[in-house]
Each structure stands twice: as structure tokens, then as C-alpha cells.
Amino acid sequence: MDVSKSQFALNPIQWLATDDGWIDPRQAPPLDRRLPVIAASGFTAIKTEVPAGTTPNEYREQLARAGIRPGPGYVPMPWFEDAAARQPFLERARVTAANNVGVGEPLVFLAMGMDKEAVRVAHPGVGFDFNAARLDAVRDYLADAATIMAGEGAVPALHPHIGTWIETVDEARFVLDTVDDGVLSFGPDAGHLAWTGVNPAHIVAEYATRVAGIHIKDYHGHLAKQSRTEGIDYRSTVLGGFWTEPGSGDANIEEVLAAAGPNFRGWVVVEVDRGTSTPEDSIMRCGTWLSNRFRQNNAD
């Protein structure tokens, strides 16, 4: 069975893209200005992000007035060698989980955080500076976060991400294979995995029974290869046009979705980390792709 249109959500990250190839949540327009654009694009669900000072119920009601449903959340876990410095981010994971459960959507993608000065941001996609002992510690950190989140009723899902200590397929496998699947699900990002040079459909198929949601992105594969082989940093690759709207790059999105199996009922989150035009136009292009996908499938 094909995924249904109701399983698709948008993370309108285009509004956060900065001129230096990074992401800054502070530059997002107010929610009441974003929601009409998202609704007009045809998406009926978005990434959940309850604003500070707003209750989950208030947030859900605001979305409902625009015809939008809460989708899965996302929480990044910055890495610090000092365990005490990590504690506030474990609390942030708990709050994010509670907020998502409060709006009625328990899935939260759980990733390691990125830092502009990180060595893997300077050398993306190749598992730079691998260290087995650090991987053990990172796994424990993510397991602690997942346990805390699950305690709130959430479904945390491991989200490997370029530029972080969980970047490669092997690192993702290590975490998934050593953390109980009752605590931690899998929420792969097809674009970030493809950046490392693998076919993301293969690991989606390998862990299909554990996949709770998928982030799909489109991209230009030759730029990923160039970044790996020529040592081009993350931001330069992004500014070089790596990301693009679905259907306009090299991603085989249908293969990734099919790999999740006929029983997949999780979320599919569409993301364009940096749009090819204005954020509003990029979001509309994402919506057009979504509409065309289902129009084509119905025609078939």
C-alpha cells in the first residue's frame, strides 16, 4: 500500500536558511504569517514546534484555524564532553517530548546537534575523526534522552545527520543495534544519508519495522560527492546549491518510501534546508510536487 497524503508533513525550514549556509530559527516570520502560506501550498500538517509561552493546546488550536495538523517534532542534542553541560539539553528533550504528546502527536526525531565550528561540519559526509569511545558515550547520551522522552509518552526516533557524531550508516546502525527498540525508533533523513554516499533506501529497508518516520529531501548528488572527495565544507556545499525541491534533483524518493514497506504508517516530512528561490515559492513548489505525486499515482 502506498503512503497516504495525510502522512505527509512539511518542515518549512526554508524560512530559517541564512546567507552563510546555516539555519537560524530566530529569522522565521511569526507563525500566523507562515501558516497561510503552508495551507495554500496544500500541506495539511507541519513539524510541531510549540512556541515558548504557548501551551500545546493553544498551538494546536492555532494550527487548526489554518487547517493544519501537528506533525512530528524534532530535538537536536548538542555534544559536550562534560556530562553536566549536557543536562540542560536532556531537559529540553523532555519538554519537546511533552509538548508533542500534548498536541497529540508523539513522534519526535532525535538527532545530535550541529555546531558551525565542528570538525564534521568542516569535513562532512565521511565520518571524520571517528572515535569508538566517543561513539559509546554519544550512544549513551541519546539513549538517556530517548528514555526521558519515552517517559513522557513520546516516540523518539534516531535521526542521523550530516556534521554530527551520528552521521554515517555504520554509526546509525551501532546506536540502533545497542539501544532497545522499545525505547528508540528510527527516523532517517534520506538526504543526509545520501550525502554520505549510500543509497538511503537500503538502510530504510534494513530497519523497516523500526522506521517511525522519514525525512525526505532532494539534492544534487554530484555536489555531495564533490564535498566528500575534495573536502568541501558543509556550508559551502549548501551554498553551492546542494539542496533542492522534491522532484528537481537526484533523489529517488519513491524508492526510499517503498523501502519502508507496505505496512509503513509513519510520517513523511518534506524538507528543503535551503530553497532555490524565496521561502514562499519553495514551499509552493513542495506542495505542487506533493499534489502531482498523488495525481500521478491515482492516474496509474
C-alpha positions as CSV (number, residue, x, y, z in Angstrom):
1,M,0.0,0.0,0.0
2,D,1.3,3.5,-0.9
3,V,1.7,6.1,1.8
4,S,-1.3,8.3,2.0
5,K,-1.3,12.1,1.5
6,S,-2.3,12.5,5.2
7,Q,1.1,11.0,6.2
8,F,3.0,13.9,4.6
9,A,4.0,16.9,6.7
10,L,6.2,20.0,5.9
11,N,9.1,21.3,7.9
12,P,9.1,24.9,6.5
13,I,12.8,25.2,7.2
14,Q,13.3,27.4,4.1
15,W,12.5,30.4,6.2
16,L,15.4,29.7,8.5
17,A,18.1,29.5,5.9
18,T,20.8,32.1,6.3
19,D,23.1,33.8,3.9
20,D,26.1,31.9,5.2
21,G,24.6,28.4,4.5
22,W,23.3,27.8,8.1
23,I,20.0,27.7,9.9
24,D,18.7,30.4,12.3
25,P,15.3,29.8,13.9
26,R,15.2,33.4,15.0
27,Q,14.6,34.7,11.5
28,A,11.3,32.8,11.0
29,P,8.3,35.0,10.4
30,P,5.5,34.8,13.0
31,L,3.5,31.6,12.9
32,D,0.4,33.5,11.8
33,R,2.2,34.6,8.7
34,R,3.7,31.2,7.9
35,L,0.5,29.1,8.3
36,P,-1.5,30.7,5.4
37,V,1.5,30.0,3.0
38,I,1.7,26.4,4.2
39,A,-2.0,25.9,3.9
40,A,-2.1,27.4,0.4
41,S,0.7,25.0,-0.7
42,G,-1.6,22.0,0.0
43,F,0.2,20.6,3.1
44,T,-2.1,19.7,5.9
45,A,0.5,19.0,8.6
46,I,3.7,20.6,9.8
47,K,6.6,19.9,12.1
48,T,5.4,20.5,15.6
49,E,7.2,23.3,17.4
50,V,5.3,24.8,20.3
51,P,6.5,28.4,20.8
52,A,7.7,29.5,24.2
53,G,4.9,30.9,26.3
54,T,2.3,28.9,24.3
55,T,0.5,25.8,25.6
56,P,0.3,22.7,23.4
57,N,-3.5,23.2,23.3
58,E,-3.2,26.8,22.2
59,Y,-0.7,25.8,19.5
60,R,-2.9,23.0,18.2
61,E,-5.9,25.4,18.0
62,Q,-3.9,28.0,16.1
63,L,-2.9,25.3,13.6
64,A,-6.5,24.1,13.3
65,R,-7.8,27.6,12.4
66,A,-5.4,27.4,9.4
67,G,-6.5,23.9,8.5
68,I,-3.1,22.4,9.6
69,R,-2.4,19.4,11.9
70,P,0.5,19.0,14.2
71,G,3.2,16.7,12.8
72,P,6.2,15.1,14.4
73,G,8.7,17.1,16.4
74,Y,12.5,17.4,16.3
75,V,15.1,17.8,19.0
76,P,18.9,18.1,18.5
77,M,21.3,17.1,21.3
78,P,24.5,19.2,21.3
79,W,27.5,17.2,22.4
80,F,29.7,18.3,25.3
81,E,32.5,16.2,26.8
82,D,31.3,17.5,30.2
83,A,28.3,15.5,31.3
84,A,27.0,18.4,33.4
85,A,26.9,20.6,30.3
86,R,24.6,18.0,28.6
87,Q,22.0,18.0,31.3
88,P,20.0,21.1,30.1
89,F,19.6,19.5,26.7
90,L,18.2,16.4,28.2
91,E,15.6,18.6,29.9
92,R,14.9,20.3,26.6
93,A,14.3,16.8,25.1
94,R,11.8,16.1,27.8
95,V,10.0,19.4,27.2
96,T,9.9,18.8,23.5
97,A,8.5,15.3,24.0
98,A,5.9,16.6,26.4
99,N,4.8,19.3,24.0
100,N,4.5,16.9,21.2
101,V,2.4,14.5,23.3
102,G,0.4,17.5,24.4
103,V,-0.6,18.3,20.8
104,G,-1.5,14.7,20.1
105,E,1.5,13.6,18.0
106,P,4.1,11.5,19.9
107,L,6.8,11.1,17.2
108,V,9.9,13.2,17.8
109,F,13.0,12.9,15.6
110,L,16.1,12.7,17.9
111,A,19.4,13.9,16.4
112,M,22.8,15.0,17.5
113,G,23.2,18.8,17.3
114,M,25.3,20.6,14.7
115,D,27.9,23.3,15.5
116,K,29.3,25.7,13.0
117,E,32.9,25.0,14.1
118,A,32.5,21.2,14.4
119,V,35.1,19.2,12.5
120,R,32.4,17.2,10.8
121,V,30.9,20.4,9.5
122,A,34.3,21.3,8.0
123,H,34.6,17.7,6.6
124,P,31.0,16.5,6.0
125,G,29.8,13.1,4.9
126,V,32.9,11.0,5.6
127,G,32.6,10.1,9.3
128,F,35.6,12.4,10.0
129,D,37.5,11.9,13.3
130,F,35.8,8.7,14.2
131,N,36.4,7.6,17.8
132,A,34.8,4.4,19.2
133,A,34.9,5.6,22.8
134,R,33.1,8.8,21.9
135,L,30.6,6.9,19.9
136,D,29.8,4.8,23.0
137,A,29.3,8.0,25.0
138,V,27.2,9.6,22.4
139,R,25.0,6.4,22.2
140,D,24.5,6.6,26.0
141,Y,23.5,10.3,25.7
142,L,21.0,9.5,23.0
143,A,19.7,6.5,25.0
144,D,19.2,8.7,28.1
145,A,17.4,11.3,26.0
146,A,15.2,8.6,24.4
147,T,14.3,7.1,27.8
148,I,13.4,10.5,29.2
149,M,11.2,11.3,26.1
150,A,9.5,7.9,26.2
151,G,8.7,8.5,29.8
152,E,6.6,11.5,28.6
153,G,4.7,9.2,26.2
154,A,6.7,10.3,23.1
155,V,8.2,8.1,20.4
156,P,11.8,9.2,19.9
157,A,13.3,8.2,16.6
158,L,17.0,8.3,15.8
159,H,17.8,10.8,13.1
160,P,21.4,10.6,11.7
161,H,22.5,14.0,10.5
162,I,25.4,15.3,8.5
163,G,28.0,17.2,10.5
164,T,27.3,15.4,13.8
165,W,28.7,12.4,15.6
166,I,25.9,10.2,14.3
167,E,26.4,10.8,10.6
168,T,27.2,7.6,8.8
169,V,25.2,4.4,8.3
170,D,27.6,2.5,10.5
171,E,27.2,4.9,13.3
172,A,23.4,4.8,13.0
173,R,23.5,1.0,13.0
174,F,25.6,1.0,16.1
175,V,23.1,3.1,18.0
176,L,20.0,1.2,16.7
177,D,21.6,-2.2,17.5
178,T,22.6,-1.3,21.0
179,V,19.6,0.7,22.2
180,D,16.4,-1.2,22.9
181,D,13.8,-0.8,20.1
182,G,11.1,-0.3,22.7
183,V,12.9,3.0,23.6
184,L,14.3,4.2,20.4
185,S,12.7,4.0,16.9
186,F,14.3,5.0,13.6
187,G,13.6,8.3,11.8
188,P,16.1,8.5,8.9
189,D,16.8,11.6,6.8
190,A,17.2,10.3,3.2
191,G,19.1,13.4,2.1
192,H,21.6,13.4,4.9
193,L,22.3,9.7,4.5
194,A,22.7,10.1,0.7
195,W,25.3,12.9,1.4
196,T,27.5,10.2,2.9
197,G,27.5,8.2,-0.4
198,V,25.0,5.5,0.4
199,N,21.6,4.6,-1.0
200,P,19.3,5.6,1.9
201,A,16.7,3.1,0.7
202,H,18.9,0.3,1.8
203,I,19.1,1.2,5.5
204,V,15.4,2.1,5.5
205,A,14.6,-1.4,4.2
206,E,17.1,-2.9,6.7
207,Y,15.3,-1.3,9.7
208,A,11.8,-1.0,8.1
209,T,10.0,-2.5,11.1
210,R,11.6,0.2,13.3
211,V,11.0,3.2,11.0
212,A,8.5,5.6,12.6
213,G,9.0,8.5,10.2
214,I,11.2,9.6,7.3
215,H,12.6,13.0,6.3
216,I,12.8,13.3,2.5
217,K,14.9,15.8,0.7
218,D,16.0,16.2,-2.8
219,Y,19.6,17.1,-3.7
220,H,22.3,17.2,-6.4
221,G,24.4,14.1,-5.9
222,H,27.5,15.3,-7.7
223,L,27.8,18.1,-5.1
224,A,27.7,15.5,-2.2
225,K,30.4,13.5,-4.0
226,Q,32.5,16.7,-4.5
227,S,32.2,17.6,-0.9
228,R,33.5,14.2,0.2
229,T,36.3,13.8,-2.3
230,E,37.5,17.4,-2.3
231,G,37.0,18.2,1.4
232,I,34.4,21.0,0.8
233,D,32.7,22.1,4.0
234,Y,29.0,21.8,4.8
235,R,28.1,25.5,4.4
236,S,29.9,25.8,1.1
237,T,28.2,22.7,-0.2
238,V,24.8,24.1,0.8
239,L,25.5,27.5,-0.7
240,G,26.6,25.7,-3.9
241,G,23.1,24.5,-4.4
242,F,23.1,21.0,-2.9
243,W,19.5,21.1,-1.6
244,T,16.6,21.5,-4.0
245,E,12.8,21.0,-4.0
246,P,11.5,17.4,-4.4
247,G,11.4,16.2,-7.9
248,S,14.1,18.5,-9.2
249,G,17.2,16.7,-8.1
250,D,18.8,13.3,-8.0
251,A,16.9,11.7,-5.0
252,N,14.9,8.6,-5.7
253,I,12.2,9.5,-3.2
254,E,9.8,6.7,-4.3
255,E,12.5,4.1,-3.7
256,V,13.0,5.4,-0.2
257,L,9.3,5.3,0.6
258,A,8.8,1.9,-0.9
259,A,11.7,0.6,1.2
260,A,9.7,1.4,4.4
261,G,7.4,-1.5,3.4
262,P,3.7,-1.9,2.7
263,N,2.8,-1.6,6.4
264,F,4.5,1.8,6.9
265,R,2.1,4.2,8.6
266,G,4.6,6.7,9.9
267,W,5.2,10.3,8.9
268,V,6.9,11.5,5.8
269,V,8.4,15.0,6.4
270,V,9.3,17.1,3.4
271,E,12.2,19.4,3.9
272,V,14.3,21.8,1.8
273,D,17.0,23.1,4.0
274,R,17.7,25.9,1.6
275,G,15.2,26.7,-1.1
276,T,16.2,27.5,-4.7
277,S,14.1,30.7,-4.6
278,T,12.2,32.6,-1.9
279,P,10.9,30.5,1.0
280,E,7.3,31.1,0.0
281,D,8.0,30.0,-3.6
282,S,10.0,27.0,-2.4
283,I,7.1,25.9,-0.2
284,M,4.7,26.2,-3.0
285,R,6.9,24.1,-5.2
286,C,7.0,21.4,-2.5
287,G,3.2,21.5,-2.4
288,T,3.0,21.2,-6.2
289,W,5.3,18.2,-6.1
290,L,3.1,16.6,-3.4
291,S,-0.1,17.2,-5.4
292,N,1.4,15.9,-8.6
293,R,2.7,12.8,-6.9
294,F,-0.8,11.8,-5.8
295,R,-2.4,12.9,-9.0
296,Q,0.0,10.7,-10.9
297,N,-0.4,7.8,-8.6
298,N,-4.2,8.0,-8.9
299,A,-3.9,8.1,-12.7
300,D,-1.8,4.9,-12.6
